Amino acid sequence: MLSRKQRFMLMSSASGLTFWGIVGTLGPLAAAGSIIGVLPHFLKVVVLLIGPLFVPFGNFIMGFLTDRLGRKKIFLMTMIIYGAGIIVISLSYTFLPLIIGLMLAEFGVGGEEIPSLSLVSE
């Protein structure tokens, strides 16, 4: 039987990885959408490159902050960051909010990896 702490850790990690999957598909889906369809090829590529650029950036920054502020605080912070990113993406009707939402979401996903993996390993 799992303890209360173990159940909480399992639920938070599972929800984090679920959001991670959602955010991972948002860039390519947005590139196929009506906002991106009218843009020049260069800007379409920018949309697709946000993930590979901002996930490692989130890994680095939030990994550093995890050591300073603690895993739980950073884990919750990253969930809020990419939750906000998903909301911004969902509500965007122009290119700029879409890009900002993707940046937030991908940064949050990258930042969530460090505290989540260390929580699971403990």
VEXDREN-2710 file (C-alpha; in Angstrom, 1 decimal):
% VEXDREN-2710
k/r/px/py/pz
1/MET/0.0/0.0/0.0
2/LEU/1.3/3.5/-0.9
3/SER/1.7/6.1/1.7
4/ARG/0.0/9.5/1.4
5/LYS/3.3/11.1/0.4
6/GLN/3.9/8.4/-2.2
7/ARG/0.4/8.8/-3.7
8/PHE/0.9/12.6/-3.9
9/MET/4.3/12.2/-5.6
10/LEU/2.8/9.7/-8.1
11/MET/-0.1/12.0/-8.9
12/SER/2.0/15.1/-9.3
13/SER/4.6/13.3/-11.5
14/ALA/1.9/11.7/-13.6
15/SER/0.1/15.0/-14.1
16/GLY/3.4/16.7/-14.9
17/LEU/4.3/14.1/-17.6
18/THR/0.7/14.4/-19.0
19/PHE/1.1/18.1/-19.4
20/TRP/4.6/17.5/-20.9
21/GLY/3.0/15.4/-23.6
22/ILE/0.3/18.1/-24.3
23/VAL/2.9/20.9/-24.5
24/GLY/5.2/18.7/-26.7
25/THR/2.4/18.6/-29.3
26/LEU/1.3/22.2/-29.2
27/GLY/4.1/23.6/-31.4
28/PRO/3.5/21.3/-34.4
29/LEU/-0.3/21.6/-34.0
30/ALA/0.0/25.4/-33.9
31/ALA/2.2/25.3/-37.0
32/ALA/-0.7/23.6/-38.8
33/GLY/-3.3/26.1/-37.6
34/SER/-4.9/29.2/-39.0
35/ILE/-2.5/31.6/-37.2
36/ILE/0.6/30.0/-38.7
37/GLY/-0.8/29.2/-42.1
38/VAL/-0.6/32.8/-43.3
39/LEU/3.0/33.4/-42.1
40/PRO/6.2/33.3/-44.1
41/HIS/8.1/30.0/-44.0
42/PHE/10.8/31.5/-41.7
43/LEU/8.2/32.3/-38.9
44/LYS/6.8/28.8/-39.2
45/VAL/10.2/27.4/-38.6
46/VAL/10.6/29.7/-35.5
47/VAL/7.4/28.2/-34.1
48/LEU/8.8/24.7/-34.5
49/LEU/12.2/25.6/-33.0
50/ILE/10.8/27.1/-29.8
51/GLY/10.6/23.6/-28.1
52/PRO/14.1/22.5/-28.9
53/LEU/15.4/25.9/-27.7
54/PHE/13.4/26.6/-24.6
55/VAL/13.2/23.1/-23.1
56/PRO/17.0/23.0/-22.4
57/PHE/16.9/26.6/-21.2
58/GLY/14.2/25.6/-18.7
59/ASN/16.3/22.6/-17.7
60/PHE/19.3/24.7/-17.0
61/ILE/17.6/27.7/-15.2
62/MET/15.2/25.6/-13.1
63/GLY/17.8/23.0/-12.3
64/PHE/20.0/25.8/-10.9
65/LEU/17.0/27.2/-9.0
66/THR/16.0/23.8/-7.7
67/ASP/19.3/23.6/-5.8
68/ARG/18.7/27.0/-4.3
69/LEU/15.0/27.0/-3.6
70/GLY/14.1/23.3/-3.3
71/ARG/12.4/20.7/-5.5
72/LYS/8.9/21.2/-4.3
73/LYS/8.8/25.0/-4.9
74/ILE/10.3/24.7/-8.4
75/PHE/8.1/21.8/-9.3
76/LEU/5.0/23.8/-8.4
77/MET/6.4/26.9/-10.2
78/THR/7.1/25.0/-13.4
79/MET/3.5/23.5/-13.3
80/ILE/2.2/27.0/-13.0
81/ILE/4.5/28.3/-15.8
82/TYR/3.5/25.8/-18.4
83/GLY/-0.1/25.8/-17.3
84/ALA/-0.1/29.5/-18.0
85/GLY/1.6/28.8/-21.3
86/ILE/-1.1/26.4/-22.3
87/ILE/-3.8/28.9/-21.4
88/VAL/-2.1/31.7/-23.4
89/ILE/-1.8/29.3/-26.4
90/SER/-5.4/28.3/-26.2
91/LEU/-6.5/31.9/-26.1
92/SER/-4.2/33.3/-28.8
93/TYR/-5.6/34.5/-32.1
94/THR/-2.4/36.2/-33.3
95/PHE/1.2/35.2/-33.7
96/LEU/2.8/37.1/-30.8
97/PRO/0.7/35.6/-28.0
98/LEU/1.1/32.1/-29.6
99/ILE/4.9/32.5/-29.5
100/ILE/4.8/33.8/-25.9
101/GLY/2.6/30.9/-24.8
102/LEU/4.8/28.4/-26.5
103/MET/7.9/29.9/-24.9
104/LEU/6.3/29.7/-21.4
105/ALA/5.0/26.2/-21.9
106/GLU/8.3/24.8/-23.3
107/PHE/10.4/26.5/-20.6
108/GLY/8.1/25.1/-17.9
109/VAL/8.3/21.6/-19.4
110/GLY/12.1/21.7/-19.4
111/GLY/12.2/23.1/-15.9
112/GLU/9.8/20.4/-14.6
113/GLU/12.2/17.6/-15.6
114/ILE/14.8/18.2/-12.9
115/PRO/12.7/18.4/-9.8
116/SER/10.3/15.7/-11.0
117/LEU/13.0/13.2/-11.7
118/SER/14.7/13.9/-8.4
119/LEU/11.4/13.5/-6.6
120/VAL/10.7/10.2/-8.3
121/SER/14.2/8.9/-7.6
122/GLU/13.8/9.5/-3.9
END
